[in-house]
Amino acid sequence: MVAFWDDGALKTLFGFKKLASKAGIICAHHDGRVHAKLYVLSSSMVVTSAYASNRGIGFVEPAMITECGIFHGPDTVPFREGAQWLDVIWKKSHDVDSKALAADRAAWV
């Protein structure tokens, strides 16, 4: 689950934005219990407090804040359980539409 991707993250992780558009991204900011970020790929999983941004991870320059995270390989129980959990959330998710964006804008003002 990712709150946002900045340009440094898109370029570093995907090469260019068009490829990044194929990534499945869940934004669960409506659930106040979730703060950790979960990045699941076919080869690994990372659970971290860091946003996928230059400030959080340091793609372009050293990150300005200290973040913590843990890596799990695909043959581990946490990887399998994390991927299953993410799959359940993905199936319950909805596309972001103009109504959802308007509600988010109003909440931030």
Secondary structure, 3 states (H helix, E strand, C coil): CCCCECHHHHHHHHCCHHHHCCCCCCCCCCCCCCCCEEEECCCCEEEECCCECHHHHCCCCCCCCCCCEEEECCCCHHHHHHHHHHHHHHHHCCCCCHHHHHHHHHHHC
